Amino acid sequence: MQVPSNQLSAQLGKGLRSLYTVHGDEPLLVQEAVDAIRASARANGYTERSSFTVAGAHFDWSAVLAAGGSLSLFADKQIIEVRIPSGKPGKDGSTALQQLVSSSVDNDSTLTIVVLPRLDKATKTGAWFAALDSHGVTLQVDSIERAALPAWIAQRLQQQKQHVKAGEEGQRTLAFFADRVEGNLLAAHQEIQKLGLLYPAGELGFEQVEQAVLNVARYDVFKLSDAVLSGQVLRTERMLNGLQAEGEAEVLVHWALAEDIRAMKRVKDALRNGRPMPMALRENRVWGNKERHFERVLPRISDATVARLLHSAHAVDGIVKGLKVPEWPANGWQALHRLALQTCKACSNR
């Protein structure tokens, strides 16, 4: 049974199930979800806990099955946690998980929690995951995207009885906070807690947040695409600077930028050949946020502009591999900045 992550508390309030599966790539949110399940379990008499981490293809699943099928030695009820960091239990693990599910159905004395990373569509169709989903509660913990980060920060501040000023100044404060912690939710949580220690309950001004919150942002090269296609020049610059400071490979950053430009060219060609937009996007494997950006950008960006971007991407490909190109910076990161800003401005609403 699929349950949205923001409805976990409501589900736990209706009564514990014997099996929970939590999967997602955001460690803070996954851990908070598991902690909430544990707390509810302890309140219902589950006082003993056994934890197993599946490491490698030769993991001994017999210990997990034995724990799941036995009564606790020291308590009436027990919690069994199975963590699979790779998200791939393997053939033996698949069989063991299905056996674990079967034994948990009629075992009211054992609560089983399975913790996984974010799963792709193919993994979710596997027999072992289908068994977990059909016989228990499945919780998909999604990451907090940049657009939703200010609201998430405001909600967390509210939980410790703090809030920013109303209106434009408050939105500026939250945007500044989000810029400082983007891509590093655990550090964001710590910075919010720090504000709770430094200042009393009530209203927080911009100056207080500016002085207290460290710059702990971490950037993902694959999130750069969202900033560029959204036409967010300042965010694009900030992400490129962050990626350079973190030692990201220039070739990988170029690949991310060039792949979007090549995809634009392919979809534009398909549209010119009479393909409807949804079909052209699907055939060229454009999904999710990128699909929405393409739907906005492509109808108004000219073929000549896409051709210029493609030529620029070709030039920068040589620069990041050590070649010199006339009228382009010799430095790879400077060339990447120029390519990113060209693409960003072409995709801008202005």
URQUIVEN-V135325 format. One record per run of one state. SS is the DSSP state (alpha for helix, beta for strand, coil for the rest). FROM is the first residue (numbers start at 0). TO is the last residue. If there is no record, write none. Layout:
# URQUIVEN-V135325
ss = {SS & SS}
from = {FROM & FROM}
to = {TO & TO}
This chain:
# URQUIVEN-V135325
ss = {coil & beta & alpha & coil & beta & coil & alpha & coil & beta & coil & alpha & coil & beta & coil & alpha & coil & beta & coil & alpha & coil & alpha & coil & beta & coil & alpha & coil & beta & coil & alpha & coil & alpha & coil & beta & coil & alpha & coil & alpha & coil & alpha & coil & alpha & coil & alpha & coil & alpha & coil & alpha & coil & alpha & coil}
from = {0 & 1 & 4 & 13 & 18 & 24 & 26 & 43 & 45 & 53 & 61 & 69 & 76 & 84 & 89 & 105 & 109 & 116 & 120 & 124 & 126 & 135 & 136 & 141 & 145 & 159 & 161 & 164 & 166 & 181 & 184 & 198 & 201 & 204 & 205 & 212 & 220 & 229 & 232 & 245 & 249 & 272 & 276 & 283 & 287 & 300 & 302 & 319 & 331 & 347}
to = {0 & 3 & 12 & 17 & 23 & 25 & 42 & 44 & 52 & 60 & 68 & 75 & 83 & 88 & 104 & 108 & 115 & 119 & 123 & 125 & 134 & 135 & 140 & 144 & 158 & 160 & 163 & 165 & 180 & 183 & 197 & 200 & 203 & 204 & 211 & 219 & 228 & 231 & 244 & 248 & 271 & 275 & 282 & 286 & 299 & 301 & 318 & 330 & 346 & 349}
